[in-house]
Amino acid sequence: MAEELIRIVNMSKGYLLGDEKVPVLKEICFSVRQGEYVAVLGPSGSGKTTLMNIIGCMDVMDEGEYYLDGVAIHETAQAGLTQLRNQKIGFIFQNYQLIPAYTVLQNIIMPLIIRGMGHKEAEEKCMDIINLLGIGSRLRHRPVELSGGQRQRVSIARALAGEPALLLADEPTGALDQSSGKEVLKLFGQLHDRGNTIVMITHDLNVAAAAQRMVTITDGVLREV
């Protein structure tokens, strides 16, 4: 059986609203094994975005434990979290978050450049992913010249560039038409078949159903399906 990549134990999180602390996540227990494709399904306001931010090391919990690829995230300082995000997590966002002034290629190799890799080496390292995603003919284009589906492919390529332990996708089909959304979910299936670990946050049951495993979150409480 594959090893655990994510292990969360009794995680709670709340935010101050005036003088009152409003609970957002309530004693969450959640694990993901290497190579799994898991969907976290929940409506707006359920706590799924907060959960994603903590899994992605962009926010910290109030209580509990979180281990990512063997690292105790709850004991890691902020500087260490920044490094972990770059090395272990590939992010795929609903609104792509591509840099408009950069070409497709520059957007894709950016995580590797941040790590200190040279441009030519980074480009060569990314070619397999670029070919897999079918965007080789668009490398000199800028995001504004692409369709929504093509932009999301670039976003996925950028997420994969650094060979992260985890792909974390936030509503990856939310800004796409139905046809493009199906294409992206098909790509996720191919990436899962290649051995990538994927955690996908979504409010859409049809999107969540594409995953290997589904959990639901409602009012800050996580349940297995």
N, C-alpha and C positions, 0 to 999 in steps of 0.2 A: 504494500500500500504506500502511496506517495506521502512524503513528509508534509507537515503543516507549514504553510507559508505565512498565514495570518492566524493568530490566536488572541481573542479578546475575552477577558474575564471580568464580569461584574462592572462594566463600564457605565458611568453615569456622567451626565453633562447638563448644566443649566446656565441660564443667562439672567443677569439682573434686569428687572423692569421696575425702575424706581428703587424702592427699598426692599422689594420682594424678589426672591430668586425663583424663576420659572423653570421647572424641569423640562428638558428637551429629550434626553435619552435616559432610560431607566434600567439600570443593571443589565446592560446588554452582554450576552454571551454569544460568541460568533467565531467560527473557524473556517478557513479555506485551505484546502490542500493544494500542493503544487500541481499545476495542470488543470485545475478545475475552472469551470465557467459558471459563475454564480450571478444571478440577478437579485437585486434588492428592490422590491416593489413596494411603493407606498404613495399615498396622495400628497398633495401640497400641504406643508405644515406638519408632516408626520415625524420629522426628524431625520429623514434620509440624507439631506444635504449636509447636516451637521455630522452624521456618521461618515459620509464620504470625506469630509474635510479632515476628520480625525484619522481615518485610514490613510489618507494621502499626506499625513504629517503637516497639514496646513493649519490645524487647530489642535488643542490639547484637551484631554479629558479632565474632569474634576476628581473622579475616583475610578479605581479599577486598574487593570493591567492590559497592555497591548504589546504583543510580540510580532515583529515583522521580519521574516527570514532569520529568526534567531536573535534579533536585536530587541532589547527591552526599550520600546519607544517611550514608555511612561517614565523612564529614568534618564532620557536623553535630553541634553541641553538644546536650545534653539539653533545654535550653529550646527550642531550635529544633525538636526532634523532637516535643515536646508541641504546638507550634503546627501543625506539619505534619499530625499526627494529626487535629486538629480541622478543618483546611481541606481536606485531600486524601483522607482515608480515611473511609468509612462502614462501621462494624462491625455484623455480624449474628451473634449468639451462639446457641449451642445452648439455653442457659437464659434467653434473652431479655434479662436484665439491665435490666429496667424498674424504675423507682422506684415502690414500692408505694403511697406516699402521694400520688403525682401522678395526675392524670387522664390518659387516653389522649392528649388534645391537649397537655397539659403535657410528657409524655414525648417526643412527636414534635418539638415546637419547641425542646426544650432545647438542642441544638447551636447553634441560631441565637441564642438568648438569651445563651449563653456568648460568642458573638461580639460581643455588644453590641446586637443588633437589638431593637426594641420588640416587645411581645407581639402587638399588632394586626397589624403588618407581617409578623411571623413566621407568624402564623396564615394570613394571606392567601397568603403565599408557598408554604405547604404544602398548600393545598387541592387542587391538581391531583393530587398524590401520594396524598392521603387518599382522593380519589374513585377514583383508579386502583385502589387496594387495597381498596376497598369497605368502609371502616371509618367512614364519615361519621356513621352512627347510633350509634357507640360513643364519641364524643369526650368525653362527660362521665363515662364509666365509669372505674373504676379496674382495674388489671390483674387483681386477684383475681376480678373479675366476668366475665372473658373466658375463652374456651376456649384451649387451647394454640395452635391454628391462628390464632386472632384475635390472641393475644399476639405471635406471630411476625410477623404482618402489621404490627403496631404497631412492632416492632423494625426491620422493613424500611423502614417509613415514616420512622422516626427516622434511619436510616442514610442515606436519600436526601435528607433535609431540607436539608442543607448543600450539595447538588449536588457530591458528592465526585468526584474523578478515578477513584477505585477503590472498589468494594464488596468487602469482605473478609468471607467467611462461614465460620464455624467450625461444622461439623456442624449445618447449619441445620435439618435434619429429625430430628435425633437424639432429641429429646424428644417427637416427634409420633407420632400413630397413622398408619397407612398412608394413609388418605384425606387427612388434613391434610398429610402429607408430599408427596403428589402435587400438592396445591393450591399448596404453596410452590414446588415445582420448576416448575410451570406459570408462576407469577409470575416466577421467575427468567428463564424463557424470554422472557416479555414484556418484561422489563427489558433483556435482551440485545438484543432486536429494536429497542428504543428507543435503543440505542447505548451502554448502560452497560457498563463494564468490570467483570467479576466474576472473582474468584479464590475458589474454594470448597474448603475442606479437609474431607475425609471419609474414613471407613474402609469405606464401603459402595459396592461396585462399581455397583449399580443406580442409586444417586444420582449417582455420578461420570459414568455414561453419559449423563446428561441434558445435560452440558456440551458445548461445541463442540470442546474439545480436552482430552486427559487426560495427566497425567504421574503417574508412580508414585515413591514414596519408600520405600526399604527400608534399614534399618541406616544411615541418614544419607546414602544415595546416591540422587540424583535421576535418573530416566530418562524420556525421552519415550516415549509409547505410539504 
